[in-house]
Amino acid sequence: MAEECVPEGLNLKEMGEEEMWELINDNRHRICLGVRPGILIPYLRQAKVLTEMDEDEILSCHNLTNRSMRTSYMVDLLRTQGRNGAIALMESLMIHYPVLYTQVTGRKPSTEPSRFSGLIKYSELTEYLIRAVTGMQKELQEARNEAVRLSGRCASLESELGQIMEQEEKSRCLLSDNERMQRHLGSLQRDITKLKDEKCDLYIRYTASIEEKSAMNQRLHDLNLQVYQLQTELQSAQMENNFQKQRSLRCVSAPETPCLQEEVRNLRCQLAKAEKLDPACRDILAQDLAEAIDSQVELAEQLKFSREENEKLLRDKQELLEQKERLSLQVEQLTLDCKMHQQKSTMIQNQIRELQAERDQAYVSRDEAQATIARILAEKDALWSQLVELQEKVFSLQAKRSPREQRQSSDVKEDSWEKLSSSCQEFLLPARRRLCRMDALNPVSFRSCGPECEEAGTSSVRSRFAQPPSPESLRRREELLYADDSLEAAETDTLLDDFVLLSDEILPCDCICLFLSIFVMTVAASERLLKTPGPLFLVRSRPKAIRVNGRIFSISFSGEALLSQLTVVGGNKTGVFVHQVTEGSAAHAIGISAGAQIVEVKYQQNQRALKMVLEDSTLEEAKWALSQVTGFCHLSLRPRQTDYEALLQQLQNNKISSGDSFYVRVNLSLPAGAGGTLAVTCNDILHVTNTRPAGTEDLWHASHVHPCQLLDLQSGTVPNYYRAQRLLIRAIEDMSFKIKKCQKAGREVAQSEEKAVRIVSTGRQGRNPMWVSVEDEPKSTEPGDASPSKCCVTLMPYTLVTPHYPPICRPVLLLPSVLGRILDKKLADWQGFQLCKPEVLSASEHADRLQRAEILEESETGGNSCYTLQSVENVMRKGIHCVLPLGLDCVRRLRRFDIFPIIIFISQSARSARKLRSKLQHHGQSEEQLLACSRSEEPLLDKLPCLYHSMAPDSWCDQTSLLTSLRTVIWEEQRKIVWVEPDLW
C-alpha cells in the first residue's frame, strides 16, 4: 500500500478538492503505470468529465507514444475538471482496478450505490456496472477458452512429441544398422587388402619363375652352342683325318704309319665319347625345359585364379557400396516422410479446430434459430387466440341482436367506419395507396387461377383483408426475406403480413394502425358471418407460399431526395448495394435494408417515364441516377447478402477502395499536380478502381497498367469524364490558337515530340458514352440544367478498352505504306517472318468470300487476285509473323476475326526521307511522295481500335539499323497486352 493513504473511517466524499488531487498526485506514478486509459474513458465520458474531443486527443495524439503518457495526459485533463474529475477517476478505479484503488485510498472497493458520488444517474450507473461486469465475464470466458485451447494444444504437442520420439527411435535403429554395415564393409575392405597382398606375392613369384625360365633358356642356348662347336670340331677332325688318310696312302712312309694309326684311334675314342655324352645332355636339357614349362603353366593358372578372385572381391565391394547408398536414401526418405507426417498431422489438427469452431457456431445459430421460431410461433398463437376471441365476441353479439338491429348496426358501423377512415386519412394518409405483393410465389395459384381471379379486388391469394400491416410486420418480413437459412419456409407469417402499403409518407403511430387493423378485422368477420353459415376463422386463407431468395423483386415508394434516404456502395464489378437506410425515411418504412443489390430504378421526370439499369453501372453513375429521382419511384432489388458482406470485408481490409474496376485509354496528356494527381500521356492505359473517392466529386482513382501483365503500377487521381472532357476541349482550343498564331506569323508549325491529344468522337450523342444505365433519355435539354448527362458532347477524353492475349505470333503492318512496300520484302527475308502472298480466286469464290468479309484487300495485279484471311491464318499457324503488304483498312477487317496486327508507324521528316532516297528511286518513288503519304496516314491512326507503335525519325540512320530496330520493336510488341476499343458508332 502507499505510504500516504486515507484512514479506513474517512470517506472520499468528505475530502476537499486539493486533498483528493494531492492523494492522486502522490500515487500518480502507480496510476500511470497500471491503468489503461481506453478502459476508464467510457465511465469518464458518461460522468461528463471528458468530451469526445478529449477522448480522440488521448487515444490518437501522435505525441503520446506510450500508455503511461496517455494516462498522464488523461489525469491532467481531469485536473481541469476539479473535484468532479478526481471523484470520477477514483470511482472508475474502484470499478475497473479494485486492487489499485485499495493501494491508492486504503479502502476496499464496493459497488454499492452509496459509495458513488452521484455524477451519474442511478439507472445509468447500474447499466454501466452491468456492462462492465458483462465485459469482465466475457474476458474471463475468453481467458478460460484460451486456457482450454492451450491445454488442447499442449496435448496435441505432447502426442506429436511422442510421435517424434518414436521416429527418433526408428532413426536410431537405422543409424545402428548403418554403423553395423559400415563395420562389415571395413572388414571386407581389410579382406580385400589381404587378397591384394597375396596377389602381389603371386606376381613376385611369377616374375621369379619367368626369370628362372629365361636363365634356363640361356643355359640351353649355351649347351646348344657347345654341341654345335663340338660337331663342328668333329667334322673338321673327320675331314682332316680323311685328308691325312689319303695323303698317307699316297706318300706315307712305313715308320710313320703306326703313329698315325695311334692318333686315329685316339680320335675315334674321343668321337665315341662325344657321341655318348651328347644324348645325355639333350635329355637333361629337355627335362629342364619340361619342368620350366610345367612351372609356367602352374604360375599361369595361379595368376588366373587370383584375377578371378580379385574381380569377385571388386564386385562384392561394388554391391556393398550400392547397398550403402540405398540405405542412405532410405534414411533420407524416412526423414522426409517423418516431416511430411508431422506437417500433415498439424494440418489435420488445424482443420479439426476449425471444424470444431464451425460446429460450435452452427450449434449457436441453431439455438438462436430455434429460439426465434419458438418466439414467432408464440406470437402467432397469441394473434390467433386474439382473433378467435374477437370472432367469438362478434358471434355472441350477433346472436343477441335481431335482424333489424343487425341491419341498423351494420349501417351505423359503415357510417362510423367511413367517418373514422376519412378522419384517419386526413390525419395519417392523404389518399388510399395501392397494394403490392411481397416476394412470394403461390404454387397452386398458377394452376387453379381462373378468369375471375384477375379482378383487382379478389386477385390476392395471400390475404383476405385490405388493411395495411404494422411497421413491425414489415420489418419482420424484410428480416425473413434476407435470411440465408432454410427456415424461411416455416409457417411464421401472420394473417396481416400479406401486403405492403406503398405510401408516400410514414405512419407516425403504431397504436392507431393496430386499432384500425383490429377494427377492420371485426367488421370483415361480421360480414362473413352474415354471408356464410359457419365460422371460417380456423380455415387457412391461402396455400403455403414458396419464397425465392435470389430473384429480383420490385418495391414502389416515395423517392423524394432518395440519396438522403439511403446510401450505396459497390460498383460495376461487384454491383451497387444498399449500405445504410435512414431511420424514419420512406425507404426504411417500406422495409429496404442493407445488403440488397439495386438492379433497376424507374421514375418519372418532366412527364416521361425513365428507366435506369444499375446492374453493371459504376458507383458514380449509380449515385447520379439515384439523385435524379424526385418523386414516386420503383426499385428492383436482388438479395445478395453474402456478396455484400464480402465487399464490406474487402473495403475494411483496404484491399479495394470501391466496387469499380474497368480499363480506359487516355486521349489527352495531363501533367502531375498537387494532391496525388497522376501524370498521364496520350494513349496510356489506366485501371480505374474508384469513380467516387471520399471527399471528391470530379476525380477518379486510377493506376497505370503494366504493358505485359495486368498489374497496377503507380496510382493516383485523374479527372473524371466530364472534367477531362473540358480539359480536352481547352487543349484543342490552345493547339488551334498556337497553329493559327504560327501560320499568321509565317512560321512552320513544329511537330511535337509527344502526342498531346487524340480526337475520338462517337455517334452516341446526348449521354455519357461510358454509361450503361440510362436506356431512355429526353432529347431536349433545359438551358438551366447543369447535370452531367445533358452536357455531354461527342469528344471522348477516355475510351473503354478490354485486354486480349494473342496466343500466336501477330501479323506485322508497316506504315507509311510507301515505305512499308520497300521494307516488307527485306523484313520477310529474316528468320521468323514471311510475306503474305495473294490468292487467285474464281468469280464465284471471290463473291462468296467477299460476302463473308474474308477478303482483306485487292491485289495490285488485278483480276481476282486478292489478299485473304486464310492466307494470313496459314502463316500464323506456322508460328511466325505474317508481314502484311496492305493498308490501314485491313485492321478493322482482321479485328472481326480476333486478329490484332502489330502496327508500326515510322515517322518521317525531310532528313529521314533523304536517307532513303536511293531506295525510293529504285522503286519509282520520291521523297515528297513519302512525306505526303506519312502526313495523310498519321491522322488515320487515331481512329484505329487498338494501340500502335510510333518510331521517331532520328532513331535510325540507315536501312540496316531500321530493320534491326523493327525486329526489336516487334519482339517487344508481341509480349504486350492488346487493348481493344469497342465500336463507338
WONOR-V862269 format. One record per pair of residues at least 24 apart in sequence whose C-alpha atoms are under 8 Angstrom apart, sorted by the first residue. I is the first residue (numbers start at 1). J is the second residue. Records with the same first field share a line. If there is no record, write none. Layout:
I->J, J
//
This chain:
1->102, 103, 104, 106
2->27, 103, 104, 106
5->103, 104, 105, 106
6->105, 106, 107
7->106, 107
8->106, 107
12->87
13->117
16->83
17->82, 83, 86
20->83, 86
21->79, 86
23->104, 105
24->86, 104
27->104
28->72
31->71, 100
32->67, 68, 69, 71, 72
33->67, 68
34->100
35->68, 71, 97
36->67, 71
37->67, 70, 71, 74
39->96
40->89, 92, 93, 96
43->88, 92, 128
44->88, 89, 92
46->120
47->88, 119, 120
49->78, 81, 84, 85, 88
50->77, 78
84->119
87->117
88->119
91->116
95->129
96->132
160->342
167->338
171->331
174->331
178->324, 327
181->324
185->317, 320
188->317
189->317
192->310, 313
195->310
196->310
199->306
202->302, 303
203->303
206->299
209->295, 296, 299
210->296
213->292
216->288, 289, 292
217->289
220->285
227->278
230->274
234->271
369->487
373->492
376->492
377->492
380->492, 493, 494
383->494
387->537
388->537
390->522
391->522, 525, 537
394->522, 525, 526
395->526, 529
413->523
428->507, 508
429->503, 505, 507
433->501, 502, 503
434->501, 502
435->499, 500, 501, 502
436->499, 500, 501, 502, 555
437->498, 499, 500
438->498, 499, 500, 553
439->481, 547, 548, 553
440->545, 546, 547, 548
441->545, 546, 547, 548
442->543, 544, 545, 546
443->543, 545, 546
444->543
461->541, 542
462->498, 499, 541, 542
463->495, 496, 497, 498, 499, 541, 542
464->541
465->496, 520, 521, 524
467->516, 517, 520
468->496, 499, 500, 501, 513, 517
469->496, 497, 498, 499, 500, 501, 513, 517
470->510, 513, 514
471->510, 589
473->497
474->500, 589, 590, 591
475->591
477->591
478->591, 592, 593
481->547, 549
482->549, 639, 641
488->547
489->545, 546, 547
491->544
500->590
501->590
502->555, 556, 557, 558, 590
503->557, 558, 586
504->557, 558, 586, 632
505->558, 586
506->584, 585, 586, 589
549->639
550->638, 639, 640
551->638, 639
552->599, 636, 637, 638, 639
553->636, 637, 638
554->634, 635, 636, 637
555->590, 634, 635, 636, 637
556->632, 633, 634, 635
557->586, 587, 590, 632, 633, 634
558->586, 587, 631, 632, 633
559->586, 587, 629, 630, 631, 632, 633
560->629, 630, 631, 632
561->627, 629, 630
562->626, 627, 629, 630
563->623, 626, 627
568->623
569->619, 658, 659
570->618, 619, 647, 658, 659, 660
571->616, 617, 618, 619, 658, 659, 660, 661
572->615, 616, 617, 618, 619, 659, 660, 661
573->616, 659, 660, 661
574->643, 647, 659, 660
575->614, 615, 616, 617, 659
576->614, 615, 617, 618, 619, 622, 659
577->644
595->639, 640, 641, 644, 645
596->637, 638, 639, 640, 641, 644
597->637, 638, 639, 640
598->635, 636, 637, 638
599->635, 636, 637, 638
600->635, 636, 637
601->626, 633, 634, 635, 636
602->633, 634, 635
603->629, 631, 632, 633, 634
604->629, 631, 632, 633
605->630
610->774, 775, 776, 777
611->774, 775, 776
612->773, 774, 775, 776
613->772, 773, 774, 775
614->772, 773
616->772, 773
617->771, 772, 773
618->659, 660, 691
619->658, 659, 660, 690, 691, 692
620->691, 692
621->771, 773
622->773
625->773
656->689
657->689, 690, 693
658->689, 690
659->689, 690
660->688, 689, 690, 691
661->687, 688, 689, 690
662->687, 688, 689, 800
663->687, 688, 800, 801, 802
664->688, 798, 799, 800, 801
665->798, 799, 800, 801
666->797, 798, 799
667->757, 758, 759, 760, 796, 797, 798, 799
668->728, 756, 757, 758, 797
669->755, 756, 757
676->716, 717
677->716, 717, 718
678->715, 716, 717, 718
681->755, 756
682->755, 756, 757, 758
683->758, 947
687->712
691->720
698->722, 723
707->976, 977
708->975, 976, 977
709->976, 977
721->797, 798
722->788, 792
724->797
725->795, 796, 797
728->757, 797
731->757
732->757
758->942
759->795, 796, 942
760->794, 795, 796, 797, 942, 943
761->794, 795, 796, 984
762->794, 795, 796, 984, 985
763->794, 984, 985
764->794, 984, 985
765->792, 793, 794
766->790, 791, 792, 793
767->791, 792, 793
768->792
770->799, 800
799->981
800->981, 982
801->979, 980, 981, 982
802->979, 980, 981
803->977, 978, 979, 980
804->977, 978, 979, 980
805->977, 978
806->899, 900, 978
808->876, 877, 879
809->876, 879, 880, 881, 974
810->876, 881, 882, 899, 900, 901, 902, 974
811->872, 876, 881, 882, 883, 884, 900, 901, 902
812->881, 882, 883, 884, 901, 902, 903, 904, 970
813->883, 884, 885, 886, 901, 902, 903, 904
814->884, 885, 903, 904, 905, 906
815->903, 904, 905, 906, 934, 937
816->905, 906, 930, 933, 934, 937
817->885, 886, 887, 933
818->925, 929, 930, 933
819->930
820->885
821->885
822->919, 920, 923
823->963
824->883, 884, 885
826->963
827->883, 963
828->883
832->879, 880, 881
833->880, 881, 882, 883
834->875, 880, 881, 882, 883
835->882, 883, 884, 885
836->867, 871, 872, 875, 882, 883, 884, 885
837->867, 871
838->865, 866, 867, 868, 871
839->865, 866, 867, 868, 871
840->864, 865, 866
841->865, 866
853->893
854->893
856->889, 890, 893, 894
857->886, 890
869->894
891->944
892->944, 945
900->946, 978
902->948, 970, 973, 974
903->947, 948, 949
904->948, 949, 950, 951
905->938, 948, 949, 950, 951
906->950, 951, 952, 953
907->934, 950, 951, 952, 953
908->934, 952, 953
909->953
912->953, 954, 957
915->957, 958
916->958, 959
945->980, 981, 982, 983
946->978, 979, 980, 981
947->978, 979, 980
//
